[in-house]
C-alpha cells in the first residue's frame, strides 16, 4: 500500500514538474539581460538578476518604439470588472427563470441560449462589428464590455440553472402565495444563497475576458484602448524580438488571473461541485 502511494506521488511530482517547466523558462528568461537570452542557455539561471525587462515591459522604451503595458493593463481592468459583474448577474437571473419559473417553450429557449456557447467567435465577427457600429459602440471599451456580456450569458445561465435546481420549489411557491413577486423572491431568497454560483461564474468570466485576444483586436481599433493581451503581442519589435521583455510582459499579464486562482480557487471548486451536484 505504501509502495503504491509512493509511485502515485512520484508520478504526480513528475507531471507537476513537466507542467511547471514553461513557467520556469518564462521566469528565468525575464530576469536575464538580452545578451544572455538564447536557446542554448534557456534552461540556465541568470548570471545576474535584472528587473529592467519588467520596467521596459511596463513603461515601454520610446527609443525603440516599444509601448509599455501600463495603459493597456488599466484598459483590461476597465473592461473585465463591469463585463464580469453584468454577465454574472444576467446569468443569475436567467438561471433563476429557467430553473424555477417554467413557461411554455422554456426548455427550447434555454437550449437556444446554451447553443450560443458553441458558436465560433470567428463566424460572427462581421455581423458583430456591424451591430456595434449601429449601436455606436465599435472601437470602444463599452463595446468590448457589451460583446463579453453577450458571450458570457450562455455559460453563466447554465451554471446558475444547475445551481438553482437544488433550491426547493415549495419554498418559492409559498413565497408566491404570500404575495412575493419575481424580483422580491430573487432578492430575498435566491441571491443570498447564490455566492458559490457567483464565485464560479465570476472567476470563469474574469479569466476568459482577461485572456481574450480576438475581440480585443477586432473591436478595439486604437492601441490606446486595446486590452493588455493585444498590447503584449505588440511588444515584439519590428526586426527582432527581445524575448526577455516579452517574457516579462507575459508574467505581468498573467498576474491578475494567478492572484484570482490562488486566493479564490477553493471557492471556485466548491461552487463548481455544488453546481454539478445540483444538476444531478
Backbone as a ProteinNet text record, in pm:
[ID]
protein_1_A
[PRIMARY]
XXXXXXXXXXXXXXXXXXXXXXXXXXXXXXXXXXXXXXXXXXXXXXXXXXXXXXXXXXXXXXXXXXXXXXXXXXXXXXXXXXXXXXXXXXXXXXXXXXXXXXXXXXXXXXXXXXXXXXXXXXXXXXXXXXXXXXXXXXXXXXXXXXXXXXXXXXXXXXXXXXXXXXXXXXXXXXXXXXXXXXXXXXXXXXXXXXXXXXXXXXXXXXXXXXXXXXXXXXXXXXXXXXXXXXXXXXXXXXXXXXXXXXXXXXXXXXXXXXXXXXXXXXXXXXXXXXXXXXXX
[TERTIARY]
83.3	0	86.5	189.7	279.6	356.2	392.9	466.9	381.7	253.6	164.7	147.4	136.6	126.5	253.9	368.6	496.4	502.1	463.9	465.7	361.6	247.6	145	197.2	257.5	313.1	428.6	506.2	617.6	567.7	462.5	404.5	347.1	279.7	222.5	330.7	440	550.9	612.7	629	685.4	596.4	465.5	372.8	372.4	381.9	385.4	510.2	623.3	746.9	735.2	676.6	660.6	575.5	465	376.1	431.5	522.7	581.6	705.2	755.8	875.2	856.9	742.9	726.8	733	676.6	681.4	825	901	1042.5	1119	1094.6	1163.8	1122.9	994.1	947.3	1010.7	1014.1	1067.6	1217.6	1292.5	1437.6	1472.9	1400	1427.6	1396.5	1288.2	1251.2	1350.9	1423.6	1521.2	1660.2	1676.6	1805.5	1812.6	1935	1956.1	1945.6	1926.8	1907.6	2030.3	2149.5	2272.1	2278.2	2207.6	2208.6	2103.4	2009.5	1897	1938.6	1922.8	1948	1883.9	1865	1804.5	1893.8	2025.6	2117	2115.2	2094.2	2100.9	1963.9	1857.9	1724.2	1695.3	1763.9	1740.3	1829.4	1927.4	2021.8	1964.8	2005.6	1967.1	2041.4	1984.4	2054.2	2182.3	2285.2	2411.8	2393.7	2312.8	2278.7	2132.8	2058.1	1915.8	1895.8	1817.8	1789.5	1638.8	1588.2	1445.6	1417.3	1518.2	1499.7	1392.3	1381.7	1281.7	1140.8	1116	983.9	955.1	1057.6	1039.4	1007.3	1080.2	1055.3	919.6	886.5	757.2	642.3	659.7	552.5	546.5	663.2	666.6	694.4	758	792.7	932.6	972.7	1104.2	1086.5	1065.1	1038.8	1149.6	1275.6	1385.6	1378.3	1315.8	1299.3	1157.1	1073.9	936.4	848	886.1	806.6	717.5	588.2	494.3	471.5	470.8	453.2	310.5	292.9	163.3	78.7	129.3	60.7	-79.2	-90.4	-221	-314.9	-262.3	-345.8	-386.8	-302.6	-339.9	-465.4	-468.2	-586.1	-706.3	-683	-793.8	-858.7	-776.1	-830.8	-907.7	-859.4	-932.2	-1068.4	-1069.6	-1195.5	-1291.2	-1235.4	-1317.8	-1367.8	-1279.7	-1312	-1405.6	-1393.3	-1476.6	-1624.2	-1662.4	-1806.3	-1859.1	-1779.5	-1826.6	-1851.1	-1764.1	-1781	-1904.1	-1920.2	-2033.7	-2166.3	-2174.2	-2300.5	-2339.6	-2245.1	-2277.3	-2313	-2250.7	-2282.8	-2425.1	-2464.7	-2599.6	-2705.5	-2677.6	-2772.5	-2786.3	-2674.7	-2679.2	-2751.5	-2735.9	-2805.2	-2956.3	-3001.3	-3145.9	-3201	-3124.8	-3168	-3177.2	-3074.4	-3076.2	-3192	-3225.7	-3339.8	-3470.4	-3483.8	-3605.5	-3620.5	-3514.5	-3523.5	-3530.4	-3484.4	-3489.2	-3621.3	-3679.2	-3794	-3918.9	-3911.1	-4028.1	-4052.9	-4108.2	-4132.4	-4245.6	-4226.6	-4328.3	-4321.9	-4412.9	-4419.7	-4293.1	-4236.6	-4115.7	-3992.5	-3996.8	-3880.8	-3759.3	-3782.5	-3671.4	-3611.3	-3696.7	-3646.9	-3564.4	-3613.6	-3540.2	-3408.3	-3409.5	-3285.1	-3183.4	-3229	-3139	-3080.1	-3160.7	-3112	-3003.9	-3025.5	-2925.2	-2796	-2807.5	-2688	-2614.7	-2689.8	-2626.2	-2527.4	-2549.1	-2456.4	-2315.4	-2299.7	-2166.1	-2083.1	-2148.5	-2077.8	-2060	-2100	-2081.6	-1939	-1859.5	-1721.5	-1718.9	-1625.9	-1614.6	-1592.7	-1510.4	-1473.8	-1593.6	-1696.3	-1810.6	-1904.1	-1889.6	-1982.2	-1911	-1786.8	-1711.5	-1773.5	-1809.6	-1863.6	-1998.1	-2098.2	-2224.1	-2205.7	-2111.6	-2086.3	-2036.7	-1943.3	-1891.1	-2001.6	-2085.5	-2195.1	-2293	-2325.1	-2415.3	-2352.8	-2224.4	-2156.5	-2150	-2132.7	-2132.9	-2269.5	-2376.7	-2512.2	-2537.7	-2484	-2502.2	-2401.5	-2309.5	-2203.5	-2113.9	-2088.8	-2001.1	-1871.6	-1860	-1741.3	-1619.4	-1509.4	-1386.2	-1383.6	-1452	-1458.4	-1458.2	-1421.1	-1424.1	-1567.1	-1667	-1805.2	-1849.8	-1799.4	-1831.1	-1775.1	-1653.1	-1594.3	-1671.6	-1713.9	-1794.2	-1923.6	-1988.1	-2113.2	-2092.5	-1986.9	-1959.4	-1935.5	-1855	-1823.3	-1944.1	-2029	-2151.8	-2241.7	-2257.4	-2341.5	-2286	-2155.2	-2095.7	-2083.9	-2092.8	-2084.2	-2216.7	-2326.5	-2458.6	-2485.2	-2454.3	-2486.7	-2423.6	-2291.8	-2226	-2271.6	-2294.7	-2342.7	-2483.8	-2568.6	-2704.7	-2703.3	-2620.1	-2611.7	-2567.6	-2463.9	-2412	-2515.4	-2578.1	-2676.6	-2802.5	-2843.5	-2962.6	-2939	-2822.8	-2791.6	-2782.3	-2729.2	-2713.6	-2849.3	-2937.3	-3066.8	-3162	-3129.8	-3216	-3222	-3121.6	-3119.1	-3207.7	-3254.2	-3340.1	-3481.1	-3540.8	-3676.1	-3779.2	-3852.3	-3954.1	-4067.4	-4094.5	-4203.7	-4184.8	-4057.9	-4031.1	-4068.3	-4034.2	-4065.3	-4215.8	-4284.3	-4429.4	-4498.4	-4444.2	-4500	-4480.9	-4366.7	-4342.4	-4437.5	-4467.1	-4562	-4701.4	-4741.1	-4872.4	-4881.1	-4768.9	-4764.8	-4758.5	-4754.6	-4757.7	-4624.1	-4517.5	-4386	-4380.3	-4322.3	-4310.9	-4176.5	-4152	-4029.7	-3905.5	-3895.6	-3776.2	-3765.1	-3877.4	-3873.5	-3818	-3862.7	-3811.2	-3663	-3627.4	-3486.3	-3396.8	-3436.7	-3353.1	-3345.1	-3455.9	-3461.2	-3429.5	-3451.6	-3436.2	-3328.2	-3321	-3226.4	-3087.3	-3079.8	-2949.9	-2866.6	-2923.4	-2840.3	-2772.5	-2827.7	-2766.6	-2689.3	-2663.4	-2602.5	-2451.9	-2390	-2248.8	-2158.7	-2180.7	-2096.9	-2110.4	-2232.6	-2252.3	-2184.6	-2193.5	-2126.7	-1975.2	-1922.3	-1777.9	-1730.7	-1805.1	-1767.3	-1777.3	-1890.9	-1914.6	-1820	-1798.5	-1715.2	-1568.5	-1521.3	-1382.9	-1367.5	-1465	-1461.7	-1463.5	-1554.9	-1567	-1444.4	-1393.9	-1276.5	-1158.7	-1128.7	-1014	-1038.9	-1160.4	-1190.9	-1179.9	-1235	-1231	-1089.8	-1019.2	-883	-791.2	-807.7	-718.9	-763.4	-875.8	-925.4	-831.3	-811.2	-728	-806.7	-892.5	-959.1	-1051.1	-1140.7	-1233.7	-1158.9	-1056.4	-978.2	-909.7	-867.8	-801.6	-900.1	-1017.4	-1114.4	-1196.1	-1245.2	-1337.2	-1263.6	-1150.8	-1074.1	-976.9	-1008.7	-926.4	-798	-809.8	-695.4	-611.1	-477.2	-391.2	-415.4	-465.1	-484.8	-598	-687.8	-798.5	-792.2	-687.6	-676.2	-644.3	-693.3	-660.7	-516.1	-473.8	-333.5	-284.6	-372.7	-330.6	-289	-359.3	-322.5	-192.8	-178.4	-55.4	65.1	43.5	153.5	206.4	116.2	158.1	237.3	205.6	274.2	409.1	443.9	574.9	688.9	660.3	763.4	812	940.1	996.5	971.8	1009	985.7	1081.3	1205.5	1306.6	1347.1	1346.5	1379.9	1302	1287.3	1209.3	1304.3	1288.4	1363.7	1284.6	1323.9	1244.8	1237.3	1339	1332.5	1220.3	1200.5	1091.7	956.4	950.2	825.4	784.5	882.8	853.2	812.3	877	838.4	697	664.1	528.3	426.3	462.5	371	344.2	447.3	428.1	339.5	362.6	279.6	133.4	113.4	-22.2	-90.3	-12.2	-69.4	-93.1	-44.9	-55.2	-199.4	-290.8	-428.7	-499.5	-498.9	-562.8	-497.5	-364.7	-296.5	-342.1	-352.8	-397.9	-539.8	-625.2	-763.6	-769.1	-692.8	-699.3	-627.6	-522.4	-450.9	-537.7	-605.7	-682	-828.1	-881.5	-1023.5	-1046.6	-938.4	-953.2	-1037.5	-1026.8	-1105.7	-1255.1	-1291.5	-1432.2	-1482.1	-1391.5	-1426.9	-1461	-1377.8	-1402	-1527.6	-1549.9	-1670.2	-1795.9	-1794.4	-1911	-1933.3	-1824.4	-1837.1	-1894.6	-1848.6	-1903	-2047.9	-2081.8	-2220.9	-2312.6	-2266.3	-2348.1	-2361.5	-2255.7	-2263.3	-2354.7	-2351.5	-2440.5	-2585.3	-2604.5	-2741	-2805.4	-2721.2	-2777.2	-2806	-2767	-2790.1	-2927.3
-120.2	0	124.7	127.6	241.6	256.5	141.5	146	205.2	171.3	225.8	376.3	421.3	565.3	636.9	572.9	633.1	655.5	554	567.9	668.9	674.5	772.8	914.5	940.6	1074.1	1103.9	1002.6	1021.7	1064.2	996.7	1031.8	1173.6	1208.3	1342.1	1449.1	1421.6	1517.9	1535.5	1424.6	1433	1516.4	1494	1572.4	1719.1	1745.2	1883.7	1955.4	1888.1	1948	1973.3	1878.3	1892.1	2014.5	2032.7	2144.7	2278	2275.3	2398.7	2441.4	2358.8	2394.2	2522.7	2542.7	2669.6	2791.8	2780.7	2892.8	2919.5	2812.6	2827.6	2901.3	2862.7	2926.7	3073.6	3100.8	3239.6	3324.1	3271.5	3347.5	3372.5	3268.9	3286.4	3377.3	3365.2	3449.7	3596	3621.2	3759.3	3825.9	3748.3	3804	3818.8	3782.6	3793.9	3922.2	3964.6	4071.1	4012.4	4097.6	4047.2	3971.6	4007.7	3939.6	3795.6	3763.7	3627.1	3537.3	3594.7	3517.3	3442.7	3310.5	3226	3090.2	3016	2883.4	2788.5	2804.3	2714	2735.8	2859.2	2890.4	2914.5	2871.5	2899.6	2829.1	2715.7	2641.4	2690	2773.4	2817.3	2935.4	2942.6	3055.9	3181	3298.9	3421.6	3443.5	3495	3523.3	3633.8	3730.8	3838.3	3875.5	3888.3	3918	4063.6	4084.2	4218	4235.2	4347.2	4379.3	4478.5	4504.5	4601.1	4554.5	4423.1	4371.6	4406	4395.3	4427.9	4577.6	4658.7	4804	4845.4	4789.1	4822.5	4769.3	4647.8	4590.5	4672.8	4729.7	4807.4	4951.2	5016.8	5158.2	5178.8	5080.3	5093.9	5149.4	5156.2	5210.4	5296.4	5427.6	5514.4	5512.9	5494.4	5496.1	5379.5	5269.8	5153	5139.5	5235.5	5231.1	5131.1	5092.9	4997.4	5071.9	5039.5	5096.4	4997.3	5048.8	4963	4914.8	4830.5	4766.7	4839.1	4947.5	5010.1	5058.5	5133	5184.6	5070.9	4973.3	4860.6	4772	4767.8	4696.4	4758.9	4891.6	4960.7	4942.3	4937.1	4910.6	4776.6	4676.3	4543.8	4547.4	4626.5	4641.4	4705.7	4814.5	4882.6	4791.5	4695.3	4602	4486.5	4423.3	4294.7	4309.5	4417.1	4432	4449.8	4548.1	4559.4	4442.2	4388.4	4276.1	4153.2	4128.2	4013.1	4029.4	4146.1	4169.1	4162.9	4232.1	4237.3	4099.3	4028	3895.8	3797	3810.5	3719.6	3742.8	3867.5	3895.6	3859.6	3884.5	3845.2	3692.7	3622.4	3476.4	3423.8	3493.3	3451.6	3464.1	3575.2	3594.1	3497.5	3473.6	3374.8	3235.2	3197.2	3066.4	3051.5	3158.3	3157.9	3137.5	3205.7	3192.5	3050.5	2998	2866.3	2753.1	2776.6	2670.8	2668.5	2785.9	2792.7	2856.1	2922.9	2986.7	2922.9	2805.1	2732.8	2798.7	2808.9	2863.8	2787.7	2816.3	2743.1	2767.8	2661.3	2663	2711.5	2703.7	2747.3	2658.2	2528.2	2437.2	2462.7	2494.7	2525.3	2652.6	2754	2880.6	2862.1	2779.3	2751.6	2682.4	2587.2	2517.3	2613.4	2708.7	2806.5	2894	2934.7	3017.4	2939.2	2813.9	2731.7	2706.8	2700.8	2681.2	2793.3	2911.3	3021.6	2992.7	2896.5	2858.9	2794.3	2734.1	2654.8	2729.3	2854.7	2933.8	2986.6	2953.3	3004.4	3156.3	3216.7	3362.3	3413.7	3341.3	3388.9	3398.9	3318.2	3316	3434.5	3508.5	3619.5	3754.3	3758.4	3882.9	3993.6	3960.3	4063.3	4115.8	4029.8	4084.6	4152.5	4103.6	4166.3	4309.5	4328.2	4462.7	4553	4499.9	4580.1	4623.1	4532	4566.1	4672.5	4656.3	4755	4891.6	4893.1	5020.2	5086.8	5006	5060.5	5119	5053.5	5099.7	5206.8	5238.4	5337.1	5295.9	5166.8	5112.8	5055.7	5055	4995.8	5083.7	5016.9	5089.2	5152.6	5091.8	5148.9	5037.5	5071.8	4974.7	4933.1	5027	4980.5	4878.3	4889.4	4789.3	4653.6	4650.6	4524.4	4466.7	4554	4508.6	4444.2	4507.7	4455.3	4317.5	4301.8	4174.8	4063.5	4089.4	3985.3	3952.6	4050.9	4022	3927.2	3954.6	3869.9	3728.3	3716.2	3583.7	3512.6	3586.1	3522.4	3473.1	3520.1	3482.3	3331.7	3262	3118	3034.1	3047.9	2965.3	3005	3135.5	3180.5	3127.4	3128.8	3077	2928.1	2852.3	2708.3	2677.6	2745.8	2719.4	2754.5	2871.1	2912.6	2826.8	2784.9	2699.2	2568.5	2507.9	2384.9	2407.6	2523.4	2552.2	2575.6	2650.6	2683	2562.9	2459.6	2341.2	2273.9	2299.6	2237.1	2309.3	2429.4	2504.6	2447.2	2409.6	2350.2	2445.2	2395.2	2476.1	2511.9	2427.7	2453.2	2584.6	2617.5	2743	2863.1	2855.3	2965.7	2976.3	2861.9	2865.3	2925.2	2896.7	2956.2	3107.3	3152	3295.9	3361.1	3292.1	3346.7	3358.8	3259.9	3263.9	3383.3	3414.5	3527.3	3661.6	3657.3	3781.3	3829.8	3753.2	3794.2	3778.8	3877.1	3873.9	3820.5	3833.6	3780.2	3839.8	3972.2	4038	4023.2	4022.3	4007.9	3871.1	3766.2	3631.6	3622.8	3682.3	3677.1	3749.3	3868.7	3948.8	3890.5	3837.9	3795.8	3648.5	3564.5	3420.4	3358.2	3401.5	3340	3400.1	3531.9	3599.4	3568.1	3563.8	3535.4	3398.9	3301.6	3167.4	3141.8	3247.4	3232.2	3253.5	3277.1	3312.2	3203.7	3074.2	2972.8	2977.8	2997.9	3008.6	3131.5	3243.4	3365.2	3349	3274.7	3252	3180.6	3077.4	3002.7	3090.4	3156.3	3233.5	3351.7	3422.7	3542.3	3508.7	3401.4	3359.2	3313.4	3236.6	3190.1	3307.7	3402.1	3517.4	3607.3	3627.2	3713.6	3661.5	3533.3	3477.3	3472.1	3439.5	3432.7	3570.1	3671.7	3807	3862.2	3839.8	3891.7	3830.9	3703.3	3634.5	3647	3711.9	3722.5	3807.5	3762.6	3836.8	3880.4	3790.7	3816.1	3937.4	3941.1	4053.5	4183.9	4175.3	4294.9	4349.5	4259.9	4303.1	4360	4299.3	4338.9	4460.3	4459.3	4564	4692.4	4680.2	4798.8	4835.9	4939.1	4978.1	5047.2	5140.3	5222.4	5151	5159.4	5097.2	5152	5275	5336.9	5273.3	5198.3	5134.7	4982.2	4927.7	4782.7	4719	4598.8	4529.6	4483.2	4432.8	4403.2	4286.2	4192.4	4078.9	4123.3	4221.7	4274.2	4353.6	4431.6	4509.2	4417.8	4302.5	4207.4	4158.5	4135	4094.1	4204.1	4329.4	4441.8	4471.9	4402.2	4423.6	4375.3	4286.3	4236.3	4349.7	4360.6	4466	4442.4	4538.4	4529	4431.6	4423.6	4342.3	4219.1	4228.4	4113	4123.9	4010.1	4003.6	3996.4	4086	4079.7	3990.6	3864.4	3764.6	3790.1	3852	3880.8	3980.5	4078.7	4175.1	4108.6	4024.7	3952.2	3863.7	3793.3	3705	3785	3897.9	3983.4	4035.6	4075.7	4121.1	4010.7	3887.3	3774.4	3749.2	3762.4	3745.4	3855.4	3979.6	4090.3	4070.6	4019.2	3994.4	3882.7	3785	3667.8	3689.2	3799.4	3819.1	3823.6	3903.6	3906.8	3771.6	3694.6	3561.6	3469.4	3478.6	3395.6	3431.1	3560	3603.1	3553.7	3564.3	3519.6	3371.5	3289.2	3144.6	3105.5	3177.7	3143	3168.4	3283.1	3321.4	3277.9	3256.9	3222.9	3086.5	3012	2882.4	2783.8	2787.7	2693.2	2722.5	2850.9	2885.7	2843	2849	2804.5	2656.4	2575.1	2431.1	2398	2468.2	2442.6	2475.3	2590.3	2629.6	2539.5	2495.2	2406.3	2271.9	2219.8	2092.3	2107.8	2221.8	2244.3	2248.9	2316	2323.2	2188.4	2108.4	1977.4	1883.1	1890.9	1805	1848.4	1981.1	2031.1	1987.4	1969.4	1932.6	1786.1	1705.5	1561.3	1525.1
0	0	0	85.1	90.3	-40.9	-100.3	-226.3	-337.5	-340.6	-443.5	-424.6	-299.5	-275.2	-316	-290.9	-329.3	-480.3	-557.4	-702.5	-751.2	-681	-717.5	-699.1	-583.7	-559.4	-653.7	-686.1	-778.1	-915.7	-963.9	-1093.6	-1091.2	-982.1	-970.1	-968.1	-899.4	-894.3	-1032.4	-1104.5	-1239.6	-1330.6	-1325.3	-1406.9	-1365.6	-1235	-1188.5	-1240.6	-1235.3	-1287.2	-1436.6	-1507.9	-1653.7	-1688.4	-1615.4	-1645.2	-1596.2	-1498.3	-1447.7	-1524.7	-1614.2	-1691.5	-1772.8	-1842.8	-1915.6	-1824	-1703.2	-1609.2	-1566.2	-1546.9	-1511.6	-1621.8	-1746.4	-1858.8	-1870.4	-1854.7	-1862.7	-1753.3	-1631.6	-1518.9	-1533.7	-1566.4	-1579.3	-1697.2	-1807.1	-1923.1	-1893.5	-1821.5	-1791.1	-1696.8	-1619.4	-1525.2	-1585.9	-1713.4	-1780.9	-1861.9	-1890.8	-1988.1	-2127.6	-2227.2	-2362.8	-2412.9	-2367	-2410.7	-2361.7	-2254.5	-2200.7	-2264.5	-2337.3	-2389.8	-2515.1	-2511.6	-2628.1	-2604.2	-2711.7	-2698.2	-2619.7	-2632.6	-2563.7	-2412.8	-2371.7	-2228.7	-2167.1	-2235.6	-2185.5	-2052.9	-2027.3	-1903.5	-1789.6	-1819.9	-1717.4	-1638.7	-1512.7	-1430.3	-1476.3	-1454.7	-1497.1	-1416.7	-1484.3	-1415.5	-1312.8	-1347.7	-1254.6	-1276.3	-1168.2	-1178.1	-1218.8	-1322.6	-1372.9	-1387.7	-1336.2	-1347	-1458.9	-1540.9	-1649.7	-1747.9	-1767.8	-1861.6	-1814.9	-1685.8	-1631.9	-1642.4	-1618.3	-1626.9	-1770.2	-1866.8	-2007.2	-2051.7	-2009.4	-2047.4	-1991.3	-1874.4	-1811.3	-1864.4	-1872.1	-1912	-2060.3	-2125.1	-2265.4	-2283.4	-2409.3	-2445.7	-2570.8	-2555.2	-2671	-2775.3	-2731.4	-2827.4	-2925.2	-2883.8	-2970.1	-3024	-2993.9	-3043.6	-2972	-2848.9	-2772.4	-2673.3	-2675.8	-2580.8	-2467	-2347.2	-2231	-2213.7	-2113.6	-2089.8	-1985.3	-1927	-1814.4	-1852.1	-1964.7	-2004.8	-2045.5	-2115.5	-2158.9	-2042.3	-1939.1	-1817.3	-1756.9	-1750.9	-1696.6	-1788.8	-1920.9	-2013.6	-1982.9	-1954.8	-1921.2	-1789.7	-1694.3	-1567.5	-1592	-1672.2	-1703.7	-1781	-1852.3	-1930.2	-1845.4	-1773.2	-1711.4	-1591.5	-1515.6	-1395.6	-1431	-1513	-1545.1	-1625	-1720	-1800.9	-1714.2	-1618.8	-1529.8	-1441.1	-1383.3	-1292.7	-1367.8	-1481.2	-1556.3	-1607.7	-1669.9	-1724.3	-1614.4	-1497.9	-1386.3	-1337.2	-1320.3	-1271.7	-1376.5	-1502.3	-1606.8	-1612.1	-1601.7	-1599.7	-1477.4	-1363.5	-1242.2	-1258.2	-1313.6	-1331.6	-1436	-1542.3	-1641.8	-1580.1	-1504	-1439.7	-1344	-1273.7	-1182.3	-1258.7	-1371.7	-1452.4	-1506.2	-1567	-1630.2	-1528.6	-1406.5	-1305.1	-1229.5	-1205.5	-1114.7	-1174.3	-1285.2	-1345.6	-1482.2	-1481.6	-1605.5	-1684.8	-1813.9	-1902.7	-2034.5	-2122.8	-2249.3	-2331.1	-2381.5	-2463.2	-2385.2	-2252.6	-2174	-2199.7	-2211.2	-2238.5	-2376.7	-2473.2	-2608.2	-2607.5	-2537.9	-2529	-2455.9	-2351.8	-2278.7	-2368.8	-2449.5	-2542.2	-2645	-2690.6	-2788.2	-2725.2	-2600.1	-2531.2	-2511.2	-2471.2	-2449.1	-2580.3	-2689.5	-2820.5	-2850.8	-2790.4	-2811.5	-2763.6	-2672.5	-2624.7	-2733.5	-2832.3	-2933.1	-3065.4	-3070.2	-3192.2	-3194.6	-3295.6	-3301.5	-3312.7	-3242.8	-3246	-3388	-3465	-3598	-3691.6	-3668.3	-3759.3	-3740.8	-3631.4	-3604.7	-3604.3	-3646.8	-3637.9	-3724.1	-3849.3	-3938.4	-3888.5	-3859.7	-3805.2	-3670	-3589	-3459.6	-3477	-3569.3	-3595.6	-3649.5	-3735.9	-3791.3	-3682.7	-3590.7	-3480.6	-3391.1	-3359.7	-3275.4	-3342.8	-3474	-3546.2	-3541.3	-3553.4	-3544.6	-3405.5	-3303.5	-3165.5	-3125.8	-3216.9	-3192.2	-3074.9	-3066.4	-2963	-3019.7	-3152.3	-3214.2	-3187.2	-3153.3	-3126.2	-2988.8	-2892	-2757.2	-2653.1	-2530.9	-2421.7	-2388.4	-2386.9	-2367.6	-2471.9	-2595.2	-2696.7	-2660.3	-2606.6	-2562.5	-2444.3	-2353.3	-2239.5	-2288.8	-2385	-2441.1	-2504	-2582.1	-2650.3	-2549	-2447.7	-2349.6	-2261.7	-2236.9	-2162.1	-2241.3	-2370.2	-2454.7	-2462.1	-2482.7	-2494.8	-2360.2	-2250.2	-2119.7	-2066.9	-2125	-2074.5	-2085	-2195.2	-2203	-2092.9	-2071.7	-1970	-1830.6	-1808.1	-1677.6	-1650.4	-1752.2	-1737.3	-1705	-1772.5	-1748.6	-1605.8	-1559.9	-1425	-1319	-1332.6	-1232.4	-1237.1	-1354.8	-1363.7	-1289.3	-1310.4	-1238.8	-1088.5	-1050.7	-907.8	-841.8	-908.7	-850.2	-849.7	-924.1	-925.1	-789	-700.4	-568.2	-468.2	-502.1	-409.9	-415.6	-302.3	-303.5	-364.7	-460.9	-526.9	-432.8	-332	-238.8	-163.1	-132.6	-60.4	-147	-275.6	-366.4	-387.8	-396.4	-414.5	-291.3	-173	-51.4	-52.4	-102	-111.6	-211.8	-321.4	-418.9	-357.4	-278.1	-213.3	-117.7	-53.8	39.3	-33	-165.8	-241.8	-293.5	-274.7	-324.1	-475.5	-541.8	-686.4	-732.1	-861	-922.3	-857.9	-857.6	-806.1	-654.8	-585.8	-440.6	-400.8	-467.9	-439.1	-473.5	-585.3	-627.2	-526.1	-485.1	-395.7	-255.2	-203.5	-64.5	-43.1	-144.8	-124.7	-212.8	-337.9	-431.4	-417.7	-420	-419.2	-295.3	-175.4	-56.6	-57.5	-129.7	-131.6	-261.3	-337.4	-469.8	-471.4	-355.8	-355.4	-416.8	-388.6	-456.1	-608.2	-657	-801.1	-858.4	-788.1	-833.5	-832.7	-735.8	-731.4	-857.4	-898.9	-1019.8	-1143.6	-1160.6	-1282.6	-1292.2	-1182.4	-1188.1	-1210.8	-1149.4	-1175.1	-1319.8	-1368	-1507	-1603.6	-1582	-1669.2	-1661.8	-1543.1	-1527.2	-1609.2	-1593.5	-1665.9	-1816.4	-1857.1	-2000.5	-2065.9	-2000.8	-2057.4	-2053.7	-1944.8	-1932.7	-2038.5	-2067.2	-2161.1	-2306.8	-2330.9	-2468.1	-2553.7	-2676.2	-2771.5	-2894.9	-2945.3	-3072.8	-3066.3	-2969	-2957.9	-2929.5	-2846.7	-2818.5	-2941.3	-3030	-3152.8	-3253.5	-3265.2	-3367.4	-3324.9	-3201.8	-3157.3	-3121.6	-3053.7	-3013.3	-3125.4	-3199.5	-3313.1	-3269.6	-3176.3	-3137.4	-3032.6	-3044.8	-2942.9	-2802.8	-2793.7	-2662.6	-2583.1	-2649.3	-2577.5	-2587.2	-2643.6	-2655.6	-2521	-2495.7	-2369.7	-2367.7	-2253.8	-2233.6	-2319.8	-2353.7	-2435.9	-2575.9	-2630.2	-2762	-2752.3	-2645.8	-2626.7	-2606.7	-2543.1	-2524.5	-2658.4	-2751.3	-2885	-2954.5	-2923.8	-2986.3	-2923.7	-2815.8	-2754.3	-2842.9	-2934.7	-3026.3	-3114.6	-3132.1	-3215	-3362.5	-3443.6	-3587.8	-3655	-3606.4	-3673.4	-3593.1	-3463.1	-3380.1	-3249.5	-3183.3	-3059.6	-2941.3	-2847.4	-2722.1	-2625.9	-2623.4	-2552.6	-2403.6	-2347.3	-2203.7	-2172.8	-2261	-2241.7	-2266.4	-2368.8	-2396.2	-2278.5	-2223.1	-2110.2	-1987	-1963.5	-1851.3	-1871	-1993.3	-2022.5	-2003.9	-2040.9	-2022	-1873.7	-1790.8	-1646.8	-1589.2	-1632	-1584.5	-1625.8	-1745.8	-1794.3	-1716.6	-1673	-1605.8	-1457	-1400.2	-1255.1	-1206.1	-1264.9	-1211.7	-1211.4	-1323	-1314.8	-1212.7	-1198.1	-1098.7	-958	-929.9	-797.8	-771.3	-873	-857.5	-822.2	-893.9	-869.3	-740.3	-704.2	-581.4	-458.4	-455.4	-336.8	-340.8	-461.1	-471.9	-535.3	-559.6	-625.4	-547.2	-415	-334	-345.5	-355.9	-373.3	-511	-609.4	-744.2	-743.8	-678	-674	-594.7	-482	-402.6	-482.4	-548.1	-626	-744.9	-807.9	-923.2	-881.5	-769.3	-719.9	-676.6	-613.9	-573.2	-693.2	-801.3	-923.1	-990.2	-988.8	-1054.3	-978	-845.2	-766.3	-777.6	-793.4	-804.8	-934.3	-1037.2	-1167.2	-1181.9	-1083.3	-1092	-1040.9
[MASK]
++++++++++++++++++++++++++++++++++++++++++++++++++++++++++++++++++++++++++++++++++++++++++++++++++++++++++++++++++++++++++++++++++++++++++++++++++++++++++++++++++++++++++++++++++++++++++++++++++++++++++++++++++++++++++++++++++++++++++++++++++++++++++++++++++++++++++++++++++++++++

